[in-house]
Amino acid sequence: MNWIQHAKRLFQMPKPAHFTNYRHCCECAEHDATLMAYDVDSIGIQQLGHPSWDPLCFTSAAGLLYYMPALIRLTLETMDKPQEKYIEQLLFHLIGDGKDHDLMHACSPEQRACIAGFLEYVIETYSDAFDGCTIADDLLMAYEIWSVE
């Protein structure tokens, strides 16, 4: 399966007018400007690859839904790049507060199934890369959260 194309189909939506509460502070305004300057196809690891400066931490569930195909793309593009792996940040956003968080509620059943299927694919395809890593626990936790009916 082409996970990127599948996600683009399921998560296709108009770009939000804003991604953050951009009037809140300079940091929110900067993160909003970053997310507004790119789209699903153009945003990259340079914009989203820093856990301590991740604009998606400040966005709404709608913003995460809009960028979900990009998050899947970045995860796949960086799986073989130990210094750039995006999977940890993806998992952070997917785990949120557990089974009862805004992103989970914003997704349709088909979108939730897509995310669960993608996580299952990552587990099956890259399991050797996670042996002995704490990320394996997060991956299984995210899969459990998103596999709910």
C-alpha positions as semicolon CSV with decimal commas, in nm:
position;residue;x (nm);y (nm);z (nm)
1;M;0,000;0,000;0,000
2;N;0,114;0,353;-0,069
3;W;0,053;0,498;0,277
4;I;0,118;0,856;0,172
5;Q;-0,139;0,849;-0,108
6;H;-0,386;0,663;0,111
7;A;-0,350;0,926;0,384
8;K;-0,382;1,209;0,132
9;R;-0,710;1,063;0,014
10;L;-0,852;1,011;0,364
11;F;-0,723;1,332;0,519
12;Q;-0,789;1,559;0,222
13;M;-0,926;1,886;0,351
14;P;-0,885;2,258;0,299
15;K;-0,593;2,422;0,470
16;P;-0,710;2,589;0,792
17;A;-0,716;2,969;0,799
18;H;-0,478;2,944;1,095
19;F;-0,316;2,656;1,278
20;T;-0,254;2,813;1,618
21;N;-0,386;3,086;1,841
22;Y;-0,145;3,314;1,656
23;R;-0,241;3,623;1,856
24;H;-0,153;3,457;2,186
25;C;0,221;3,520;2,179
26;C;0,523;3,551;1,950
27;E;0,590;3,177;1,966
28;C;0,235;3,090;1,859
29;A;0,257;3,347;1,580
30;E;0,587;3,201;1,459
31;H;0,454;2,845;1,464
32;D;0,141;2,956;1,280
33;A;0,352;3,132;1,017
34;T;0,560;2,818;0,969
35;L;0,256;2,596;0,924
36;M;0,088;2,851;0,695
37;A;0,397;2,878;0,472
38;Y;0,390;2,510;0,375
39;D;0,143;2,247;0,269
40;V;0,113;1,870;0,300
41;D;0,361;1,814;0,017
42;S;0,618;2,080;0,102
43;I;0,655;2,076;0,480
44;G;0,959;1,882;0,586
45;I;1,181;1,762;0,862
46;Q;1,346;2,104;0,880
47;Q;1,014;2,257;0,990
48;L;0,883;1,970;1,202
49;G;1,188;1,772;1,307
50;H;1,280;1,946;1,631
51;P;1,094;1,809;1,934
52;S;1,173;2,120;2,138
53;W;1,042;2,352;1,864
54;D;0,755;2,161;1,705
55;P;0,484;2,388;1,564
56;L;0,237;2,100;1,570
57;C;0,238;2,104;1,950
58;F;0,050;2,433;1,927
59;T;-0,197;2,341;1,656
60;S;-0,554;2,226;1,678
61;A;-0,675;1,879;1,593
62;A;-0,778;2,020;1,254
63;G;-0,418;2,124;1,195
64;L;-0,291;1,776;1,279
65;L;-0,553;1,622;1,051
66;Y;-0,450;1,852;0,767
67;Y;-0,084;1,760;0,807
68;M;-0,133;1,386;0,880
69;P;-0,027;1,278;0,528
70;A;0,292;1,481;0,574
71;L;0,356;1,320;0,913
72;I;0,322;0,977;0,756
73;R;0,552;1,083;0,470
74;L;0,815;1,219;0,710
75;T;0,799;0,904;0,918
76;L;0,860;0,684;0,614
77;E;1,131;0,910;0,470
78;T;1,330;0,910;0,793
79;M;1,299;0,551;0,916
80;D;1,647;0,468;0,787
81;K;1,802;0,792;0,915
82;P;1,881;0,744;1,284
83;Q;1,956;1,112;1,346
84;E;1,637;1,233;1,178
85;K;1,372;0,973;1,264
86;Y;1,035;1,142;1,282
87;I;0,852;0,844;1,432
88;E;0,900;0,963;1,790
89;Q;0,729;1,293;1,722
90;L;0,451;1,123;1,529
91;L;0,392;0,895;1,827
92;F;0,391;1,191;2,065
93;H;0,110;1,351;1,865
94;L;-0,081;1,024;1,827
95;I;-0,060;0,923;2,192
96;G;-0,163;1,262;2,328
97;D;-0,361;1,205;2,645
98;G;-0,442;0,847;2,558
99;K;-0,766;0,725;2,406
100;D;-0,960;1,039;2,486
101;H;-0,788;1,327;2,309
102;D;-0,894;1,585;2,053
103;L;-0,720;1,428;1,756
104;M;-0,885;1,093;1,819
105;H;-1,228;1,258;1,840
106;A;-1,166;1,464;1,525
107;C;-1,091;1,157;1,313
108;S;-1,351;0,960;1,125
109;P;-1,353;0,582;1,173
110;E;-1,176;0,549;0,835
111;Q;-0,906;0,793;0,940
112;R;-0,854;0,612;1,270
113;A;-0,826;0,283;1,081
114;C;-0,569;0,439;0,848
115;I;-0,354;0,553;1,139
116;A;-0,385;0,213;1,311
117;G;-0,298;0,039;0,985
118;F;0,002;0,262;0,932
119;L;0,127;0,192;1,284
120;E;0,080;-0,180;1,224
121;Y;0,281;-0,148;0,902
122;V;0,562;0,032;1,087
123;I;0,563;-0,234;1,359
124;E;0,580;-0,518;1,108
125;T;0,825;-0,356;0,867
126;Y;1,068;-0,189;1,105
127;S;1,050;-0,405;1,418
128;D;1,425;-0,474;1,411
129;A;1,493;-0,100;1,431
130;F;1,301;-0,079;1,759
131;D;1,448;-0,379;1,942
132;G;1,566;-0,266;2,283
133;C;1,440;0,090;2,235
134;T;1,188;0,266;2,452
135;I;1,019;0,382;2,134
136;A;0,887;0,028;2,091
137;D;0,667;0,078;2,398
138;D;0,532;0,405;2,260
139;L;0,468;0,245;1,923
140;L;0,267;-0,034;2,081
141;M;0,081;0,213;2,302
142;A;-0,011;0,429;2,002
143;Y;-0,123;0,122;1,809
144;E;-0,342;0,014;2,100
145;I;-0,497;0,362;2,125
146;W;-0,570;0,393;1,754
147;S;-0,690;0,035;1,708
148;V;-1,005;0,095;1,912
149;E;-1,333;0,060;1,728
